[in-house]
Amino acid sequence: MLRFLVVMLLIGEVFAEGSRDDRPIYYGLKKIQFLVEGVGEELQREGVDRAEVTAIALKRLQLTGLEVLTEQKEKDAPTLKLNLMATAVKMAGAKEPIGYAVAYRLDLTEMASLLRRPSMGLQVGTWTRHGLITAPAGMVRRALKNNLWGVIDAFAVEYEKGAR
């Protein structure tokens, strides 16, 4: 019984150590650029605009203590990019959509270089989340706002845990 307990404690420590090491991407991260792409006609018809989506993200990201740039001001600063793609869902023969499907992807990309060629810069994806939001016409703005807050919050929580 004692051997079982010792083995379980050792296994637990190995997994705990591994989980701490899963977050090295956050060490030294002090500022990021935040960009929104893909707010097209479908989303604009539903009252969604780039400024509102950016404001939702900034509100949560600034609570982490990160400096957040909303325009590409620094060439090599890490970039948190939100891509949106909306598609109207229509009944056969209908002119107006009954709802929308919005695919989203949130990526953190950073500049890196190869050890054997330090002068060669590469964009590397270090964190990502993606999903699909569906909502009836007239409710897309609310659904997007609620879901994006959760996705941005997932990044912020992981940053807060890993930056310590």
C-alpha positions as CSV (number, residue, x, y, z in Angstrom):
1,M,0.0,0.0,0.0
2,L,2.8,2.4,0.9
3,R,4.5,1.6,-2.5
4,F,1.3,2.5,-4.3
5,L,1.1,5.8,-2.5
6,V,4.7,6.7,-3.2
7,V,4.2,5.8,-6.9
8,M,1.1,7.9,-7.1
9,L,2.8,10.9,-5.5
10,L,5.7,10.6,-7.9
11,I,3.4,10.4,-10.9
12,G,1.4,13.4,-9.6
13,E,4.6,15.4,-9.3
14,V,5.7,14.5,-12.9
15,F,2.3,15.6,-14.3
16,A,2.4,18.8,-12.1
17,E,5.9,19.6,-13.4
18,G,4.8,18.9,-17.0
19,S,1.8,21.2,-16.7
20,R,3.9,24.1,-15.4
21,D,6.3,23.6,-18.4
22,D,3.4,23.7,-20.8
23,R,3.2,27.5,-20.5
24,P,6.7,28.9,-21.4
25,I,5.2,31.0,-24.2
26,Y,3.9,33.5,-21.7
27,Y,7.3,34.2,-19.9
28,G,8.5,37.7,-20.9
29,L,5.3,38.6,-22.8
30,K,4.6,42.2,-21.8
31,K,2.7,43.5,-24.8
32,I,0.7,42.2,-27.7
33,Q,-0.9,43.6,-30.8
34,F,-4.6,42.8,-31.1
35,L,-6.1,42.6,-34.6
36,V,-9.6,41.7,-35.9
37,E,-10.2,40.5,-39.4
38,G,-13.3,39.3,-41.3
39,V,-16.0,41.6,-40.1
40,G,-17.9,41.4,-43.4
41,E,-21.3,42.4,-44.7
42,E,-23.2,39.6,-42.9
43,L,-21.9,40.7,-39.5
44,Q,-22.3,44.4,-40.2
45,R,-25.9,43.8,-41.2
46,E,-26.4,42.2,-37.7
47,G,-24.8,45.3,-36.0
48,V,-21.4,43.9,-35.4
49,D,-18.4,46.1,-36.2
50,R,-14.7,45.8,-35.8
51,A,-14.6,48.6,-33.1
52,E,-17.0,46.8,-30.9
53,V,-15.2,43.5,-31.2
54,T,-11.9,45.2,-30.4
55,A,-13.4,46.9,-27.4
56,I,-14.7,43.6,-26.0
57,A,-11.2,42.1,-26.3
58,L,-9.4,45.2,-24.9
59,K,-11.6,45.3,-21.9
60,R,-10.6,41.8,-20.8
61,L,-6.9,41.8,-22.0
62,Q,-6.1,45.0,-20.2
63,L,-7.1,43.4,-16.9
64,T,-4.1,41.0,-17.3
65,G,-1.6,43.9,-17.2
66,L,-0.5,43.3,-20.8
67,E,0.0,46.4,-22.9
68,V,-2.4,46.0,-25.8
69,L,-1.7,47.7,-29.2
70,T,-4.7,47.8,-31.5
71,E,-2.9,48.8,-34.7
72,Q,0.2,47.2,-36.1
73,K,2.7,49.6,-34.5
74,E,5.6,47.3,-33.8
75,K,7.0,44.9,-36.4
76,D,8.1,42.1,-34.1
77,A,5.5,42.4,-31.3
78,P,3.5,39.2,-30.6
79,T,0.1,39.4,-32.3
80,L,-3.2,38.1,-31.0
81,K,-5.4,37.9,-34.1
82,L,-9.1,37.2,-34.2
83,N,-10.4,36.0,-37.6
84,L,-14.2,35.9,-38.1
85,M,-16.1,34.4,-41.0
86,A,-19.9,34.5,-41.1
87,T,-22.3,32.7,-43.4
88,A,-26.0,33.4,-43.7
89,V,-28.4,30.4,-43.2
90,K,-31.5,30.6,-45.4
91,M,-34.5,28.4,-46.1
92,A,-34.8,27.2,-49.6
93,G,-36.3,30.1,-51.7
94,A,-36.2,32.6,-48.9
95,K,-34.7,36.0,-49.4
96,E,-33.8,36.8,-45.8
97,P,-31.6,34.6,-43.6
98,I,-33.1,32.8,-40.6
99,G,-29.7,32.8,-38.8
100,Y,-26.0,32.9,-39.1
101,A,-23.0,30.6,-38.5
102,V,-19.9,32.5,-37.5
103,A,-16.6,30.6,-37.5
104,Y,-13.9,32.2,-35.3
105,R,-10.2,31.6,-34.7
106,L,-8.0,33.4,-32.2
107,D,-4.3,33.0,-32.7
108,L,-1.2,34.3,-30.9
109,T,1.7,34.5,-33.2
110,E,5.3,35.5,-32.4
111,M,8.5,36.1,-34.2
112,A,11.1,33.4,-33.8
113,S,14.5,32.6,-35.3
114,L,16.3,29.4,-36.0
115,L,19.4,28.6,-33.9
116,R,21.4,27.8,-37.0
117,R,20.2,31.0,-38.8
118,P,19.5,33.7,-36.2
119,S,19.0,36.3,-38.9
120,M,16.1,34.3,-40.4
121,G,12.8,35.4,-38.8
122,L,9.7,33.2,-38.7
123,Q,6.1,33.8,-37.6
124,V,5.2,31.0,-35.2
125,G,1.8,30.2,-33.8
126,T,2.1,29.7,-30.1
127,W,-1.6,29.6,-28.9
128,T,-4.9,29.1,-30.7
129,R,-8.6,28.6,-30.1
130,H,-11.3,28.2,-32.7
131,G,-15.0,27.4,-32.8
132,L,-18.4,28.0,-34.4
133,I,-21.2,30.2,-33.2
134,T,-24.7,29.8,-34.5
135,A,-27.5,32.3,-33.8
136,P,-30.9,33.3,-35.2
137,A,-31.1,36.5,-37.3
138,G,-31.2,39.4,-34.9
139,M,-29.3,37.6,-32.1
140,V,-25.9,37.3,-33.8
141,R,-24.4,40.4,-32.1
142,R,-25.3,39.2,-28.6
143,A,-24.2,35.6,-29.3
144,L,-20.9,36.8,-30.7
145,K,-20.3,39.2,-27.8
146,N,-20.9,36.4,-25.2
147,N,-18.8,33.8,-26.9
148,L,-15.9,36.1,-27.8
149,W,-15.7,37.2,-24.2
150,G,-15.2,33.6,-23.2
151,V,-12.6,32.9,-25.8
152,I,-10.6,36.1,-24.9
153,D,-11.0,35.2,-21.3
154,A,-9.5,31.7,-22.0
155,F,-6.4,33.4,-23.4
156,A,-6.3,35.9,-20.5
157,V,-6.6,33.2,-17.8
158,E,-3.9,31.1,-19.3
159,Y,-1.6,34.2,-19.6
160,E,-2.3,35.1,-16.0
161,K,-1.4,31.5,-14.9
162,G,1.6,31.2,-17.1
163,A,3.2,34.6,-16.7
164,R,4.0,34.1,-13.0
